[in-house]
Amino acid sequence: MGPNAAAAKQAEKLRIDGNTYFKKDRFGAAIDAYTEAITLCPNVPVYWTNRALCHLKRNDWERVEEDSRKAIQLDSNSVKAHCDQSPCDIVVPFVVYALANKLASMIGFEYRLI
């Protein structure tokens, strides 16, 4: 077994470990496992989408978007990556609006969505 095959085998084991952690709601441990898999085999989209889903469970929208975009770059047909990215497309504008509204109210400016 060559070095690439050994790395791929280890990365797949890490993916399985990550899946086990995910099922137990141990999202931090799952992220660590998927990150190690990505380090070994960065061109496997499923490692990126699995990690994105962990970030989604932790409401870490920026990282969901980053990992989903990477998965889409690797496989533009990845339905899972597109679905993982969708919450960012929906939630982020509302968060930006809420923050802008809060900031505006702090300085006495009334901010309205157009």
Phi and psi restraints in degrees (range 20) as a CNS / XPLOR table:
assign (resid 1 and name C) (resid 2 and name N)
       (resid 2 and name CA) (resid 2 and name C) 1.0 -76.6 20.0 2
assign (resid 2 and name N) (resid 2 and name CA)
       (resid 2 and name C) (resid 3 and name N) 1.0 171.8 20.0 2
assign (resid 2 and name C) (resid 3 and name N)
       (resid 3 and name CA) (resid 3 and name C) 1.0 -61.6 20.0 2
assign (resid 3 and name N) (resid 3 and name CA)
       (resid 3 and name C) (resid 4 and name N) 1.0 -36.7 20.0 2
assign (resid 3 and name C) (resid 4 and name N)
       (resid 4 and name CA) (resid 4 and name C) 1.0 -67.8 20.0 2
assign (resid 4 and name N) (resid 4 and name CA)
       (resid 4 and name C) (resid 5 and name N) 1.0 -39.2 20.0 2
assign (resid 4 and name C) (resid 5 and name N)
       (resid 5 and name CA) (resid 5 and name C) 1.0 -66.9 20.0 2
assign (resid 5 and name N) (resid 5 and name CA)
       (resid 5 and name C) (resid 6 and name N) 1.0 -39.1 20.0 2
assign (resid 5 and name C) (resid 6 and name N)
       (resid 6 and name CA) (resid 6 and name C) 1.0 -65.2 20.0 2
assign (resid 6 and name N) (resid 6 and name CA)
       (resid 6 and name C) (resid 7 and name N) 1.0 -41.6 20.0 2
assign (resid 6 and name C) (resid 7 and name N)
       (resid 7 and name CA) (resid 7 and name C) 1.0 -64.7 20.0 2
assign (resid 7 and name N) (resid 7 and name CA)
       (resid 7 and name C) (resid 8 and name N) 1.0 -42.1 20.0 2
assign (resid 7 and name C) (resid 8 and name N)
       (resid 8 and name CA) (resid 8 and name C) 1.0 -63.7 20.0 2
assign (resid 8 and name N) (resid 8 and name CA)
       (resid 8 and name C) (resid 9 and name N) 1.0 -40.8 20.0 2
assign (resid 8 and name C) (resid 9 and name N)
       (resid 9 and name CA) (resid 9 and name C) 1.0 -65.0 20.0 2
assign (resid 9 and name N) (resid 9 and name CA)
       (resid 9 and name C) (resid 10 and name N) 1.0 -44.1 20.0 2
assign (resid 9 and name C) (resid 10 and name N)
       (resid 10 and name CA) (resid 10 and name C) 1.0 -65.0 20.0 2
assign (resid 10 and name N) (resid 10 and name CA)
       (resid 10 and name C) (resid 11 and name N) 1.0 -41.1 20.0 2
assign (resid 10 and name C) (resid 11 and name N)
       (resid 11 and name CA) (resid 11 and name C) 1.0 -62.5 20.0 2
assign (resid 11 and name N) (resid 11 and name CA)
       (resid 11 and name C) (resid 12 and name N) 1.0 -40.0 20.0 2
assign (resid 11 and name C) (resid 12 and name N)
       (resid 12 and name CA) (resid 12 and name C) 1.0 -66.6 20.0 2
assign (resid 12 and name N) (resid 12 and name CA)
       (resid 12 and name C) (resid 13 and name N) 1.0 -38.1 20.0 2
assign (resid 12 and name C) (resid 13 and name N)
       (resid 13 and name CA) (resid 13 and name C) 1.0 -62.2 20.0 2
assign (resid 13 and name N) (resid 13 and name CA)
       (resid 13 and name C) (resid 14 and name N) 1.0 -41.9 20.0 2
assign (resid 13 and name C) (resid 14 and name N)
       (resid 14 and name CA) (resid 14 and name C) 1.0 -64.0 20.0 2
assign (resid 14 and name N) (resid 14 and name CA)
       (resid 14 and name C) (resid 15 and name N) 1.0 -37.3 20.0 2
assign (resid 14 and name C) (resid 15 and name N)
       (resid 15 and name CA) (resid 15 and name C) 1.0 -61.2 20.0 2
assign (resid 15 and name N) (resid 15 and name CA)
       (resid 15 and name C) (resid 16 and name N) 1.0 -44.8 20.0 2
assign (resid 15 and name C) (resid 16 and name N)
       (resid 16 and name CA) (resid 16 and name C) 1.0 -63.3 20.0 2
assign (resid 16 and name N) (resid 16 and name CA)
       (resid 16 and name C) (resid 17 and name N) 1.0 -42.6 20.0 2
assign (resid 16 and name C) (resid 17 and name N)
       (resid 17 and name CA) (resid 17 and name C) 1.0 -60.0 20.0 2
assign (resid 17 and name N) (resid 17 and name CA)
       (resid 17 and name C) (resid 18 and name N) 1.0 -44.6 20.0 2
assign (resid 17 and name C) (resid 18 and name N)
       (resid 18 and name CA) (resid 18 and name C) 1.0 -59.7 20.0 2
assign (resid 18 and name N) (resid 18 and name CA)
       (resid 18 and name C) (resid 19 and name N) 1.0 -41.4 20.0 2
assign (resid 18 and name C) (resid 19 and name N)
       (resid 19 and name CA) (resid 19 and name C) 1.0 -62.0 20.0 2
assign (resid 19 and name N) (resid 19 and name CA)
       (resid 19 and name C) (resid 20 and name N) 1.0 -39.7 20.0 2
assign (resid 19 and name C) (resid 20 and name N)
       (resid 20 and name CA) (resid 20 and name C) 1.0 -63.4 20.0 2
assign (resid 20 and name N) (resid 20 and name CA)
       (resid 20 and name C) (resid 21 and name N) 1.0 -46.3 20.0 2
assign (resid 20 and name C) (resid 21 and name N)
       (resid 21 and name CA) (resid 21 and name C) 1.0 -61.0 20.0 2
assign (resid 21 and name N) (resid 21 and name CA)
       (resid 21 and name C) (resid 22 and name N) 1.0 -42.5 20.0 2
assign (resid 21 and name C) (resid 22 and name N)
       (resid 22 and name CA) (resid 22 and name C) 1.0 -59.4 20.0 2
assign (resid 22 and name N) (resid 22 and name CA)
       (resid 22 and name C) (resid 23 and name N) 1.0 -44.8 20.0 2
assign (resid 22 and name C) (resid 23 and name N)
       (resid 23 and name CA) (resid 23 and name C) 1.0 -63.1 20.0 2
assign (resid 23 and name N) (resid 23 and name CA)
       (resid 23 and name C) (resid 24 and name N) 1.0 -23.6 20.0 2
assign (resid 23 and name C) (resid 24 and name N)
       (resid 24 and name CA) (resid 24 and name C) 1.0 -96.2 20.0 2
assign (resid 24 and name N) (resid 24 and name CA)
       (resid 24 and name C) (resid 25 and name N) 1.0 11.9 20.0 2
assign (resid 24 and name C) (resid 25 and name N)
       (resid 25 and name CA) (resid 25 and name C) 1.0 60.9 20.0 2
assign (resid 25 and name N) (resid 25 and name CA)
       (resid 25 and name C) (resid 26 and name N) 1.0 26.6 20.0 2
assign (resid 25 and name C) (resid 26 and name N)
       (resid 26 and name CA) (resid 26 and name C) 1.0 -98.3 20.0 2
assign (resid 26 and name N) (resid 26 and name CA)
       (resid 26 and name C) (resid 27 and name N) 1.0 71.7 20.0 2
assign (resid 26 and name C) (resid 27 and name N)
       (resid 27 and name CA) (resid 27 and name C) 1.0 -66.6 20.0 2
assign (resid 27 and name N) (resid 27 and name CA)
       (resid 27 and name C) (resid 28 and name N) 1.0 -35.6 20.0 2
assign (resid 27 and name C) (resid 28 and name N)
       (resid 28 and name CA) (resid 28 and name C) 1.0 -62.3 20.0 2
assign (resid 28 and name N) (resid 28 and name CA)
       (resid 28 and name C) (resid 29 and name N) 1.0 -45.0 20.0 2
assign (resid 28 and name C) (resid 29 and name N)
       (resid 29 and name CA) (resid 29 and name C) 1.0 -65.9 20.0 2
assign (resid 29 and name N) (resid 29 and name CA)
       (resid 29 and name C) (resid 30 and name N) 1.0 -38.5 20.0 2
assign (resid 29 and name C) (resid 30 and name N)
       (resid 30 and name CA) (resid 30 and name C) 1.0 -63.8 20.0 2
assign (resid 30 and name N) (resid 30 and name CA)
       (resid 30 and name C) (resid 31 and name N) 1.0 -43.3 20.0 2
assign (resid 30 and name C) (resid 31 and name N)
       (resid 31 and name CA) (resid 31 and name C) 1.0 -59.0 20.0 2
assign (resid 31 and name N) (resid 31 and name CA)
       (resid 31 and name C) (resid 32 and name N) 1.0 -43.6 20.0 2
assign (resid 31 and name C) (resid 32 and name N)
       (resid 32 and name CA) (resid 32 and name C) 1.0 -60.3 20.0 2
assign (resid 32 and name N) (resid 32 and name CA)
       (resid 32 and name C) (resid 33 and name N) 1.0 -43.6 20.0 2
assign (resid 32 and name C) (resid 33 and name N)
       (resid 33 and name CA) (resid 33 and name C) 1.0 -64.9 20.0 2
assign (resid 33 and name N) (resid 33 and name CA)
       (resid 33 and name C) (resid 34 and name N) 1.0 -45.9 20.0 2
assign (resid 33 and name C) (resid 34 and name N)
       (resid 34 and name CA) (resid 34 and name C) 1.0 -65.5 20.0 2
assign (resid 34 and name N) (resid 34 and name CA)
       (resid 34 and name C) (resid 35 and name N) 1.0 -35.8 20.0 2
assign (resid 34 and name C) (resid 35 and name N)
       (resid 35 and name CA) (resid 35 and name C) 1.0 -63.4 20.0 2
assign (resid 35 and name N) (resid 35 and name CA)
       (resid 35 and name C) (resid 36 and name N) 1.0 -41.7 20.0 2
assign (resid 35 and name C) (resid 36 and name N)
       (resid 36 and name CA) (resid 36 and name C) 1.0 -63.7 20.0 2
assign (resid 36 and name N) (resid 36 and name CA)
       (resid 36 and name C) (resid 37 and name N) 1.0 -40.4 20.0 2
assign (resid 36 and name C) (resid 37 and name N)
       (resid 37 and name CA) (resid 37 and name C) 1.0 -62.1 20.0 2
assign (resid 37 and name N) (resid 37 and name CA)
       (resid 37 and name C) (resid 38 and name N) 1.0 -41.8 20.0 2
assign (resid 37 and name C) (resid 38 and name N)
       (resid 38 and name CA) (resid 38 and name C) 1.0 -63.4 20.0 2
assign (resid 38 and name N) (resid 38 and name CA)
       (resid 38 and name C) (resid 39 and name N) 1.0 -39.5 20.0 2
assign (resid 38 and name C) (resid 39 and name N)
       (resid 39 and name CA) (resid 39 and name C) 1.0 -61.0 20.0 2
assign (resid 39 and name N) (resid 39 and name CA)
       (resid 39 and name C) (resid 40 and name N) 1.0 -39.6 20.0 2
assign (resid 39 and name C) (resid 40 and name N)
       (resid 40 and name CA) (resid 40 and name C) 1.0 -75.8 20.0 2
assign (resid 40 and name N) (resid 40 and name CA)
       (resid 40 and name C) (resid 41 and name N) 1.0 -40.7 20.0 2
assign (resid 40 and name C) (resid 41 and name N)
       (resid 41 and name CA) (resid 41 and name C) 1.0 -138.9 20.0 2
assign (resid 41 and name N) (resid 41 and name CA)
       (resid 41 and name C) (resid 42 and name N) 1.0 79.1 20.0 2
assign (resid 41 and name C) (resid 42 and name N)
       (resid 42 and name CA) (resid 42 and name C) 1.0 -70.6 20.0 2
assign (resid 42 and name N) (resid 42 and name CA)
       (resid 42 and name C) (resid 43 and name N) 1.0 -8.8 20.0 2
assign (resid 42 and name C) (resid 43 and name N)
       (resid 43 and name CA) (resid 43 and name C) 1.0 -100.3 20.0 2
assign (resid 43 and name N) (resid 43 and name CA)
       (resid 43 and name C) (resid 44 and name N) 1.0 18.1 20.0 2
assign (resid 43 and name C) (resid 44 and name N)
       (resid 44 and name CA) (resid 44 and name C) 1.0 -102.6 20.0 2
assign (resid 44 and name N) (resid 44 and name CA)
       (resid 44 and name C) (resid 45 and name N) 1.0 108.0 20.0 2
assign (resid 44 and name C) (resid 45 and name N)
       (resid 45 and name CA) (resid 45 and name C) 1.0 -60.3 20.0 2
assign (resid 45 and name N) (resid 45 and name CA)
       (resid 45 and name C) (resid 46 and name N) 1.0 -33.3 20.0 2
assign (resid 45 and name C) (resid 46 and name N)
       (resid 46 and name CA) (resid 46 and name C) 1.0 -63.5 20.0 2
assign (resid 46 and name N) (resid 46 and name CA)
       (resid 46 and name C) (resid 47 and name N) 1.0 -30.6 20.0 2
assign (resid 46 and name C) (resid 47 and name N)
       (resid 47 and name CA) (resid 47 and name C) 1.0 -65.4 20.0 2
assign (resid 47 and name N) (resid 47 and name CA)
       (resid 47 and name C) (resid 48 and name N) 1.0 -39.0 20.0 2
assign (resid 47 and name C) (resid 48 and name N)
       (resid 48 and name CA) (resid 48 and name C) 1.0 -69.3 20.0 2
assign (resid 48 and name N) (resid 48 and name CA)
       (resid 48 and name C) (resid 49 and name N) 1.0 -42.4 20.0 2
assign (resid 48 and name C) (resid 49 and name N)
       (resid 49 and name CA) (resid 49 and name C) 1.0 -69.5 20.0 2
assign (resid 49 and name N) (resid 49 and name CA)
       (resid 49 and name C) (resid 50 and name N) 1.0 -37.1 20.0 2
assign (resid 49 and name C) (resid 50 and name N)
       (resid 50 and name CA) (resid 50 and name C) 1.0 -63.9 20.0 2
assign (resid 50 and name N) (resid 50 and name CA)
       (resid 50 and name C) (resid 51 and name N) 1.0 -42.1 20.0 2
assign (resid 50 and name C) (resid 51 and name N)
       (resid 51 and name CA) (resid 51 and name C) 1.0 -67.3 20.0 2
assign (resid 51 and name N) (resid 51 and name CA)
       (resid 51 and name C) (resid 52 and name N) 1.0 -37.2 20.0 2
assign (resid 51 and name C) (resid 52 and name N)
       (resid 52 and name CA) (resid 52 and name C) 1.0 -59.6 20.0 2
assign (resid 52 and name N) (resid 52 and name CA)
       (resid 52 and name C) (resid 53 and name N) 1.0 -40.0 20.0 2
assign (resid 52 and name C) (resid 53 and name N)
       (resid 53 and name CA) (resid 53 and name C) 1.0 -65.2 20.0 2
assign (resid 53 and name N) (resid 53 and name CA)
       (resid 53 and name C) (resid 54 and name N) 1.0 -36.6 20.0 2
assign (resid 53 and name C) (resid 54 and name N)
       (resid 54 and name CA) (resid 54 and name C) 1.0 -62.8 20.0 2
assign (resid 54 and name N) (resid 54 and name CA)
       (resid 54 and name C) (resid 55 and name N) 1.0 -44.5 20.0 2
assign (resid 54 and name C) (resid 55 and name N)
       (resid 55 and name CA) (resid 55 and name C) 1.0 -62.7 20.0 2
assign (resid 55 and name N) (resid 55 and name CA)
       (resid 55 and name C) (resid 56 and name N) 1.0 -36.7 20.0 2
assign (resid 55 and name C) (resid 56 and name N)
       (resid 56 and name CA) (resid 56 and name C) 1.0 -60.7 20.0 2
assign (resid 56 and name N) (resid 56 and name CA)
       (resid 56 and name C) (resid 57 and name N) 1.0 -43.8 20.0 2
assign (resid 56 and name C) (resid 57 and name N)
       (resid 57 and name CA) (resid 57 and name C) 1.0 -63.6 20.0 2
assign (resid 57 and name N) (resid 57 and name CA)
       (resid 57 and name C) (resid 58 and name N) 1.0 -25.3 20.0 2
assign (resid 57 and name C) (resid 58 and name N)
       (resid 58 and name CA) (resid 58 and name C) 1.0 -97.1 20.0 2
assign (resid 58 and name N) (resid 58 and name CA)
       (resid 58 and name C) (resid 59 and name N) 1.0 6.7 20.0 2
assign (resid 58 and name C) (resid 59 and name N)
       (resid 59 and name CA) (resid 59 and name C) 1.0 58.1 20.0 2
assign (resid 59 and name N) (resid 59 and name CA)
       (resid 59 and name C) (resid 60 and name N) 1.0 33.3 20.0 2
assign (resid 59 and name C) (resid 60 and name N)
       (resid 60 and name CA) (resid 60 and name C) 1.0 -97.1 20.0 2
assign (resid 60 and name N) (resid 60 and name CA)
       (resid 60 and name C) (resid 61 and name N) 1.0 78.6 20.0 2
assign (resid 60 and name C) (resid 61 and name N)
       (resid 61 and name CA) (resid 61 and name C) 1.0 -63.1 20.0 2
assign (resid 61 and name N) (resid 61 and name CA)
       (resid 61 and name C) (resid 62 and name N) 1.0 -35.9 20.0 2
assign (resid 61 and name C) (resid 62 and name N)
       (resid 62 and name CA) (resid 62 and name C) 1.0 -62.7 20.0 2
assign (resid 62 and name N) (resid 62 and name CA)
       (resid 62 and name C) (resid 63 and name N) 1.0 -44.0 20.0 2
assign (resid 62 and name C) (resid 63 and name N)
       (resid 63 and name CA) (resid 63 and name C) 1.0 -72.7 20.0 2
assign (resid 63 and name N) (resid 63 and name CA)
       (resid 63 and name C) (resid 64 and name N) 1.0 -32.2 20.0 2
assign (resid 63 and name C) (resid 64 and name N)
       (resid 64 and name CA) (resid 64 and name C) 1.0 -58.1 20.0 2
assign (resid 64 and name N) (resid 64 and name CA)
       (resid 64 and name C) (resid 65 and name N) 1.0 -47.9 20.0 2
assign (resid 64 and name C) (resid 65 and name N)
       (resid 65 and name CA) (resid 65 and name C) 1.0 -64.2 20.0 2
assign (resid 65 and name N) (resid 65 and name CA)
       (resid 65 and name C) (resid 66 and name N) 1.0 -44.6 20.0 2
assign (resid 65 and name C) (resid 66 and name N)
       (resid 66 and name CA) (resid 66 and name C) 1.0 -59.0 20.0 2
assign (resid 66 and name N) (resid 66 and name CA)
       (resid 66 and name C) (resid 67 and name N) 1.0 -50.1 20.0 2
assign (resid 66 and name C) (resid 67 and name N)
       (resid 67 and name CA) (resid 67 and name C) 1.0 -68.8 20.0 2
assign (resid 67 and name N) (resid 67 and name CA)
       (resid 67 and name C) (resid 68 and name N) 1.0 -37.8 20.0 2
assign (resid 67 and name C) (resid 68 and name N)
       (resid 68 and name CA) (resid 68 and name C) 1.0 -64.5 20.0 2
assign (resid 68 and name N) (resid 68 and name CA)
       (resid 68 and name C) (resid 69 and name N) 1.0 -42.7 20.0 2
assign (resid 68 and name C) (resid 69 and name N)
       (resid 69 and name CA) (resid 69 and name C) 1.0 -62.3 20.0 2
assign (resid 69 and name N) (resid 69 and name CA)
       (resid 69 and name C) (resid 70 and name N) 1.0 -39.7 20.0 2
assign (resid 69 and name C) (resid 70 and name N)
       (resid 70 and name CA) (resid 70 and name C) 1.0 -64.2 20.0 2
assign (resid 70 and name N) (resid 70 and name CA)
       (resid 70 and name C) (resid 71 and name N) 1.0 -43.1 20.0 2
assign (resid 70 and name C) (resid 71 and name N)
       (resid 71 and name CA) (resid 71 and name C) 1.0 -62.5 20.0 2
assign (resid 71 and name N) (resid 71 and name CA)
       (resid 71 and name C) (resid 72 and name N) 1.0 -39.3 20.0 2
assign (resid 71 and name C) (resid 72 and name N)
       (resid 72 and name CA) (resid 72 and name C) 1.0 -67.1 20.0 2
assign (resid 72 and name N) (resid 72 and name CA)
       (resid 72 and name C) (resid 73 and name N) 1.0 -37.5 20.0 2
assign (resid 72 and name C) (resid 73 and name N)
       (resid 73 and name CA) (resid 73 and name C) 1.0 -60.2 20.0 2
assign (resid 73 and name N) (resid 73 and name CA)
       (resid 73 and name C) (resid 74 and name N) 1.0 -39.2 20.0 2
assign (resid 73 and name C) (resid 74 and name N)
       (resid 74 and name CA) (resid 74 and name C) 1.0 -76.7 20.0 2
assign (resid 74 and name N) (resid 74 and name CA)
       (resid 74 and name C) (resid 75 and name N) 1.0 -33.7 20.0 2
assign (resid 74 and name C) (resid 75 and name N)
       (resid 75 and name CA) (resid 75 and name C) 1.0 -147.8 20.0 2
assign (resid 75 and name N) (resid 75 and name CA)
       (resid 75 and name C) (resid 76 and name N) 1.0 94.7 20.0 2
assign (resid 75 and name C) (resid 76 and name N)
       (resid 76 and name CA) (resid 76 and name C) 1.0 -66.0 20.0 2
assign (resid 76 and name N) (resid 76 and name CA)
       (resid 76 and name C) (resid 77 and name N) 1.0 -13.4 20.0 2
assign (resid 76 and name C) (resid 77 and name N)
       (resid 77 and name CA) (resid 77 and name C) 1.0 -92.7 20.0 2
assign (resid 77 and name N) (resid 77 and name CA)
       (resid 77 and name C) (resid 78 and name N) 1.0 6.0 20.0 2
assign (resid 77 and name C) (resid 78 and name N)
       (resid 78 and name CA) (resid 78 and name C) 1.0 -72.0 20.0 2
assign (resid 78 and name N) (resid 78 and name CA)
       (resid 78 and name C) (resid 79 and name N) 1.0 102.4 20.0 2
assign (resid 78 and name C) (resid 79 and name N)
       (resid 79 and name CA) (resid 79 and name C) 1.0 -62.6 20.0 2
assign (resid 79 and name N) (resid 79 and name CA)
       (resid 79 and name C) (resid 80 and name N) 1.0 -41.5 20.0 2
assign (resid 79 and name C) (resid 80 and name N)
       (resid 80 and name CA) (resid 80 and name C) 1.0 -59.8 20.0 2
assign (resid 80 and name N) (resid 80 and name CA)
       (resid 80 and name C) (resid 81 and name N) 1.0 -43.2 20.0 2
assign (resid 80 and name C) (resid 81 and name N)
       (resid 81 and name CA) (resid 81 and name C) 1.0 -64.2 20.0 2
assign (resid 81 and name N) (resid 81 and name CA)
       (resid 81 and name C) (resid 82 and name N) 1.0 -41.3 20.0 2
assign (resid 81 and name C) (resid 82 and name N)
       (resid 82 and name CA) (resid 82 and name C) 1.0 -64.9 20.0 2
assign (resid 82 and name N) (resid 82 and name CA)
       (resid 82 and name C) (resid 83 and name N) 1.0 -39.3 20.0 2
assign (resid 82 and name C) (resid 83 and name N)
       (resid 83 and name CA) (resid 83 and name C) 1.0 -68.2 20.0 2
assign (resid 83 and name N) (resid 83 and name CA)
       (resid 83 and name C) (resid 84 and name N) 1.0 -39.8 20.0 2
assign (resid 83 and name C) (resid 84 and name N)
       (resid 84 and name CA) (resid 84 and name C) 1.0 -63.9 20.0 2
assign (resid 84 and name N) (resid 84 and name CA)
       (resid 84 and name C) (resid 85 and name N) 1.0 -34.2 20.0 2
assign (resid 84 and name C) (resid 85 and name N)
       (resid 85 and name CA) (resid 85 and name C) 1.0 -75.6 20.0 2
assign (resid 85 and name N) (resid 85 and name CA)
       (resid 85 and name C) (resid 86 and name N) 1.0 -28.0 20.0 2
assign (resid 85 and name C) (resid 86 and name N)
       (resid 86 and name CA) (resid 86 and name C) 1.0 -53.6 20.0 2
assign (resid 86 and name N) (resid 86 and name CA)
       (resid 86 and name C) (resid 87 and name N) 1.0 -43.5 20.0 2
assign (resid 86 and name C) (resid 87 and name N)
       (resid 87 and name CA) (resid 87 and name C) 1.0 -57.7 20.0 2
assign (resid 87 and name N) (resid 87 and name CA)
       (resid 87 and name C) (resid 88 and name N) 1.0 -33.5 20.0 2
assign (resid 87 and name C) (resid 88 and name N)
       (resid 88 and name CA) (resid 88 and name C) 1.0 -64.4 20.0 2
assign (resid 88 and name N) (resid 88 and name CA)
       (resid 88 and name C) (resid 89 and name N) 1.0 -42.0 20.0 2
assign (resid 88 and name C) (resid 89 and name N)
       (resid 89 and name CA) (resid 89 and name C) 1.0 -65.2 20.0 2
assign (resid 89 and name N) (resid 89 and name CA)
       (resid 89 and name C) (resid 90 and name N) 1.0 -26.9 20.0 2
assign (resid 89 and name C) (resid 90 and name N)
       (resid 90 and name CA) (resid 90 and name C) 1.0 -90.7 20.0 2
assign (resid 90 and name N) (resid 90 and name CA)
       (resid 90 and name C) (resid 91 and name N) 1.0 -47.3 20.0 2
assign (resid 90 and name C) (resid 91 and name N)
       (resid 91 and name CA) (resid 91 and name C) 1.0 -78.5 20.0 2
assign (resid 91 and name N) (resid 91 and name CA)
       (resid 91 and name C) (resid 92 and name N) 1.0 -43.3 20.0 2
assign (resid 91 and name C) (resid 92 and name N)
       (resid 92 and name CA) (resid 92 and name C) 1.0 -56.3 20.0 2
assign (resid 92 and name N) (resid 92 and name CA)
       (resid 92 and name C) (resid 93 and name N) 1.0 -45.2 20.0 2
assign (resid 92 and name C) (resid 93 and name N)
       (resid 93 and name CA) (resid 93 and name C) 1.0 -59.4 20.0 2
assign (resid 93 and name N) (resid 93 and name CA)
       (resid 93 and name C) (resid 94 and name N) 1.0 -36.1 20.0 2
assign (resid 93 and name C) (resid 94 and name N)
       (resid 94 and name CA) (resid 94 and name C) 1.0 -69.5 20.0 2
assign (resid 94 and name N) (resid 94 and name CA)
       (resid 94 and name C) (resid 95 and name N) 1.0 -37.6 20.0 2
assign (resid 94 and name C) (resid 95 and name N)
       (resid 95 and name CA) (resid 95 and name C) 1.0 -65.4 20.0 2
assign (resid 95 and name N) (resid 95 and name CA)
       (resid 95 and name C) (resid 96 and name N) 1.0 -43.9 20.0 2
assign (resid 95 and name C) (resid 96 and name N)
       (resid 96 and name CA) (resid 96 and name C) 1.0 -60.9 20.0 2
assign (resid 96 and name N) (resid 96 and name CA)
       (resid 96 and name C) (resid 97 and name N) 1.0 -44.7 20.0 2
assign (resid 96 and name C) (resid 97 and name N)
       (resid 97 and name CA) (resid 97 and name C) 1.0 -60.7 20.0 2
assign (resid 97 and name N) (resid 97 and name CA)
       (resid 97 and name C) (resid 98 and name N) 1.0 -45.7 20.0 2
assign (resid 97 and name C) (resid 98 and name N)
       (resid 98 and name CA) (resid 98 and name C) 1.0 -62.0 20.0 2
assign (resid 98 and name N) (resid 98 and name CA)
       (resid 98 and name C) (resid 99 and name N) 1.0 -43.1 20.0 2
assign (resid 98 and name C) (resid 99 and name N)
       (resid 99 and name CA) (resid 99 and name C) 1.0 -66.0 20.0 2
assign (resid 99 and name N) (resid 99 and name CA)
       (resid 99 and name C) (resid 100 and name N) 1.0 -42.5 20.0 2
assign (resid 99 and name C) (resid 100 and name N)
       (resid 100 and name CA) (resid 100 and name C) 1.0 -63.8 20.0 2
assign (resid 100 and name N) (resid 100 and name CA)
       (resid 100 and name C) (resid 101 and name N) 1.0 -40.7 20.0 2
assign (resid 100 and name C) (resid 101 and name N)
       (resid 101 and name CA) (resid 101 and name C) 1.0 -64.3 20.0 2
assign (resid 101 and name N) (resid 101 and name CA)
       (resid 101 and name C) (resid 102 and name N) 1.0 -42.8 20.0 2
assign (resid 101 and name C) (resid 102 and name N)
       (resid 102 and name CA) (resid 102 and name C) 1.0 -63.7 20.0 2
assign (resid 102 and name N) (resid 102 and name CA)
       (resid 102 and name C) (resid 103 and name N) 1.0 -46.5 20.0 2
assign (resid 102 and name C) (resid 103 and name N)
       (resid 103 and name CA) (resid 103 and name C) 1.0 -61.0 20.0 2
assign (resid 103 and name N) (resid 103 and name CA)
       (resid 103 and name C) (resid 104 and name N) 1.0 -44.3 20.0 2
assign (resid 103 and name C) (resid 104 and name N)
       (resid 104 and name CA) (resid 104 and name C) 1.0 -61.7 20.0 2
assign (resid 104 and name N) (resid 104 and name CA)
       (resid 104 and name C) (resid 105 and name N) 1.0 -41.6 20.0 2
assign (resid 104 and name C) (resid 105 and name N)
       (resid 105 and name CA) (resid 105 and name C) 1.0 -67.4 20.0 2
assign (resid 105 and name N) (resid 105 and name CA)
       (resid 105 and name C) (resid 106 and name N) 1.0 -31.1 20.0 2
assign (resid 105 and name C) (resid 106 and name N)
       (resid 106 and name CA) (resid 106 and name C) 1.0 -67.4 20.0 2
assign (resid 106 and name N) (resid 106 and name CA)
       (resid 106 and name C) (resid 107 and name N) 1.0 -29.7 20.0 2
assign (resid 106 and name C) (resid 107 and name N)
       (resid 107 and name CA) (resid 107 and name C) 1.0 -102.0 20.0 2
assign (resid 107 and name N) (resid 107 and name CA)
       (resid 107 and name C) (resid 108 and name N) 1.0 8.0 20.0 2
assign (resid 107 and name C) (resid 108 and name N)
       (resid 108 and name CA) (resid 108 and name C) 1.0 81.5 20.0 2
assign (resid 108 and name N) (resid 108 and name CA)
       (resid 108 and name C) (resid 109 and name N) 1.0 23.4 20.0 2
assign (resid 108 and name C) (resid 109 and name N)
       (resid 109 and name CA) (resid 109 and name C) 1.0 -111.1 20.0 2
assign (resid 109 and name N) (resid 109 and name CA)
       (resid 109 and name C) (resid 110 and name N) 1.0 133.3 20.0 2
assign (resid 109 and name C) (resid 110 and name N)
       (resid 110 and name CA) (resid 110 and name C) 1.0 -89.4 20.0 2
assign (resid 110 and name N) (resid 110 and name CA)
       (resid 110 and name C) (resid 111 and name N) 1.0 117.5 20.0 2
assign (resid 110 and name C) (resid 111 and name N)
       (resid 111 and name CA) (resid 111 and name C) 1.0 -107.2 20.0 2
assign (resid 111 and name N) (resid 111 and name CA)
       (resid 111 and name C) (resid 112 and name N) 1.0 129.0 20.0 2
assign (resid 111 and name C) (resid 112 and name N)
       (resid 112 and name CA) (resid 112 and name C) 1.0 -128.4 20.0 2
assign (resid 112 and name N) (resid 112 and name CA)
       (resid 112 and name C) (resid 113 and name N) 1.0 143.7 20.0 2
assign (resid 112 and name C) (resid 113 and name N)
       (resid 113 and name CA) (resid 113 and name C) 1.0 -72.7 20.0 2
assign (resid 113 and name N) (resid 113 and name CA)
       (resid 113 and name C) (resid 114 and name N) 1.0 132.7 20.0 2
